[in-house]
Amino acid sequence: MLFAFICTDKPDHLAVRMETRPDHLAYLKDLNSKGLLKFAGPFVDHDGKPNGTLAVIEAEDREQAEAIAASDPYAKTGLFAQVEIRAWNWVVNNPAAG
């Protein structure tokens, strides 16, 4: 099952994001190597600076999705003001659909 992570950074936490970014990217690379990461990237503000995250992962259930979200270095450092986890159905342009 696919889950979308819709994450909003805390205000004035760009420095935390940038300091933690290498660990976050390594975490995503590991998820990708396990076939769990479908896609990910930052939301940006009107100046083009990152201020949140959108990621879609594959997990057996919501409990596993929550564990994956909680293990992200961004979450561990307290970057996010809010994390919404929603089950998601990839219909259009899904490369797995052929």
C-alpha positions as CSV (number, residue, x, y, z in Angstrom):
1,M,0.0,0.0,0.0
2,L,1.2,3.5,-0.8
3,F,1.3,6.3,1.7
4,A,1.9,10.0,1.1
5,F,3.8,12.0,3.8
6,I,2.9,15.6,3.7
7,C,5.2,17.4,6.0
8,T,5.3,21.1,7.0
9,D,8.5,22.6,8.5
10,K,8.4,24.7,11.6
11,P,8.9,28.4,10.9
12,D,12.5,29.6,10.9
13,H,13.9,26.1,10.8
14,L,15.7,26.3,7.4
15,A,19.1,25.9,9.1
16,V,17.9,22.7,10.8
17,R,16.8,21.4,7.4
18,M,20.0,22.2,5.7
19,E,22.2,20.8,8.6
20,T,20.2,17.5,8.6
21,R,19.8,17.2,4.8
22,P,22.8,14.8,4.2
23,D,21.4,12.3,6.8
24,H,17.9,12.8,5.4
25,L,19.1,12.0,1.8
26,A,21.0,9.0,3.0
27,Y,17.8,7.7,4.7
28,L,15.8,8.2,1.5
29,K,18.6,6.5,-0.5
30,D,18.3,3.5,1.9
31,L,14.5,3.4,1.5
32,N,14.9,3.5,-2.3
33,S,17.4,0.6,-2.3
34,K,14.8,-1.4,-0.4
35,G,12.1,-0.5,-3.0
36,L,10.1,1.4,-0.5
37,L,10.5,5.0,-1.7
38,K,8.4,5.9,-4.8
39,F,9.3,9.6,-4.9
40,A,10.2,12.6,-2.7
41,G,11.0,16.2,-2.7
42,P,10.6,19.5,-0.9
43,F,7.8,22.0,-0.9
44,V,9.2,25.5,-1.5
45,D,8.1,29.0,-0.4
46,H,7.6,32.0,-2.7
47,D,11.4,32.6,-2.6
48,G,12.2,29.0,-3.7
49,K,13.4,27.9,-0.2
50,P,12.4,24.5,1.1
51,N,9.7,24.6,3.8
52,G,8.2,21.1,3.8
53,T,8.4,17.6,2.3
54,L,6.2,15.4,0.1
55,A,7.2,11.7,0.0
56,V,5.4,8.6,-1.2
57,I,6.5,5.3,0.2
58,E,5.3,1.7,0.0
59,A,4.5,0.1,3.3
60,E,2.6,-3.0,4.5
61,D,0.3,-1.0,6.6
62,R,-0.2,2.4,8.3
63,E,1.9,1.3,11.4
64,Q,4.9,0.6,9.2
65,A,4.4,3.9,7.3
66,E,4.3,5.8,10.7
67,A,7.5,4.0,11.7
68,I,9.2,5.0,8.5
69,A,8.1,8.6,8.9
70,A,9.3,8.8,12.5
71,S,12.7,7.4,11.6
72,D,13.5,10.1,9.1
73,P,16.3,12.3,10.4
74,Y,14.2,15.4,9.7
75,A,11.5,14.1,12.0
76,K,14.1,13.1,14.6
77,T,15.6,16.6,14.7
78,G,12.2,18.2,15.2
79,L,12.1,19.9,11.8
80,F,8.4,19.3,11.2
81,A,5.5,21.2,12.7
82,Q,3.1,18.8,11.2
83,V,3.3,15.4,9.4
84,E,0.2,14.1,7.7
85,I,0.3,10.4,6.6
86,R,-2.4,9.5,4.1
87,A,-3.0,6.2,2.2
88,W,-2.7,7.0,-1.5
89,N,-3.6,5.4,-4.8
90,W,-1.2,6.2,-7.7
91,V,-3.5,6.1,-10.8
92,V,-2.0,8.4,-13.4
93,N,1.6,8.1,-14.7
94,N,2.4,5.2,-12.3
95,P,5.5,3.6,-13.9
96,A,4.6,0.3,-12.2
97,A,1.3,0.2,-14.1
98,G,3.1,-0.2,-17.4
